[in-house]
């Protein structure tokens, strides 16, 4: 994206292009992060688990960039315009909610926070699914016509969530 910006290879509306690119990378990496545990269980490749935190932080990084493009380039740090936009456009409200949830999760993703929060850490980090669903709603509501992409991401996230919950259902054994 930096190279495309410097080389003048962004779309006709560069801010919109950057917003879409950062949002797409963010939701893609968030979906990949959520898929780690089910893939590990399915394949038995436990080494996958070591990539989950890194993927989650990369997802947060792109979602942070997505927010910063909106905040700095689109709204020029105008708090009043942003507040008005939040009230006027529900998809921004939902997106901001997901961003704030992910910010909390990113801040508490260190080993120190895991130790400090103990068992509560796992409960707190289960909010990643709420944040992911907020991201899907944000993505869907922001589309003017074609909701194919957000629907595919939503289906992937629901599938991953179902795969994570399936081992907890009565009569289903859990392997790992």
N, C-alpha and C positions, 0 to 999 in steps of 0.2 A: 504494500500500500504506500509506503514511503517512497519507494522507487517510482511507482506509477504517479504519485503526486508531483515529485520533482521532475519527472519526464513529461508531465502534462498529458498523461494517459488515463485520466479519470473521465467519467462520463460527462455529458453536457452540464449536469448539475453535480459538481464535485462534492458538495457537502452531503447531498442525498446519497451519492455513491459510497462515500466513506461510512455514512451511517448504516447503509445496508450491508456493506462488507464486514464491518465490525460486529454488527448484530448477528449476521449469518455465522461468522467464525465463533462467536460466543455461544450460540445455541448448539452448534455442531460439537464443540468441545465439551459443553455441559452434558449433552446426550452421550458422548463417548465416555465421559467420567462415570455417568450413571450405569453404563453398560459393563464396566469393568468387573464388578462382583458376579453378575449373572454369567458373563463369559468365562470367568475363572471357574465357577462351579460347573459349567457345561463342559469345559475343555480339561479341567484338572490342572491347568497351567497356573500355579500359585504365584509365579513371578509377576503376573499381570497386576496383582494387588499393589506392588511397589510403584506403579505408575499413576495410581488413582489420585493421590494428593497433587502431584505435578499437573496432571490433566485438569483437575479442578481449579488450580491456581491460574493456569493458562486460560481456562474458560472465564474466570473472574477478570483477568487482565483484559480480554477482548470486550467483555461487557462493560468494564470500566472505561475503555476507550470509546465504546458506543455511547455511553453517558457523557463523556467529555466532549465528543464531537457535537452532541446535541447542546450541551451546556455552554461550551466556549465558541464553537464555530457557527452553530445555528442560532443560538439565543444571545450570544455576545455577553455572557455573564449577567444578563438582565433578570434579576430575581423576580421583579413584578411580572414580566412577560412569562417567565417559567411558571409562577404561581397561577397566572391566568390560564396558561396552557394545560396545567395539571387539572384545573377545574373544568376546562372546556373539552378536553380530550381524554376519555376514560382509558384509552390504551396507554397513554403516558402515565397515568396514575398507577395502573397495574404494572407497567414496566419499572417504574420507580420503586414500587413495593418489592418486586423481585430483586432489583439491584440492591436495595437496603438489606434484604435477607442474605443475599450472597456476600455482601460486605461483612456482615456479622460472621458468616461462616469462614470467610477468608481470614479475618482477624483471629479467629479461634482455631485455626487449623494447625497451629504449632504444637510440638510435643509438650511444651510448658502448659498450654491451655488444655490439652488432653488430660494431663496430670491434675491440674487445678479443678477441672470440672468433673472428673471421674466418670461415673455412669451417666451423668447428665449430658456429657459431651455427645454421646451417641444420639440421644433424644434431640438435642439441639441441631445436630447435623442431619437429622431426618428431614429438617425443613428444606433441604435441597430439593426435595420433590415439589414442595409448595412453590419454591422459587422457579423451578423448571416449568411447572404448569402456568405460573404467572408469565413466564417468558413466552410460552406458546400462545396464551391469550393475547399478550401484547403484540406478538407477531401477527396473529390472525386479524385482530381488530385494526392493525395499522395498514392492512392490505386494502386496496381500493376495489379490486376485482377478483383476482385469482388467489385462492387460498390453498392451492395444491401443496406448496412447500410447507406452510405451517401445519397442515393436516398430516403430512408425512412425518414431520418432527414430532407432532403430538402422538401419533400412532406408535412411533418408536419409543417415546418416553413412557407411554401407557404399557407397552409390551415389557419394557425393562422393569417397571414397577411391579407388574404382574409376576414376572419371573422372580423378583426379590420376595414377593409375598407368598408365592406358591409353596415354598418349603415350610411355611408357618401354618398352612392349612391342616386340619385334622386328617390323619391317615397318609400324609405325604412325608416321606423321610427326608431329612436334610443331610446333604453331603457337602460339608465344608462350610 
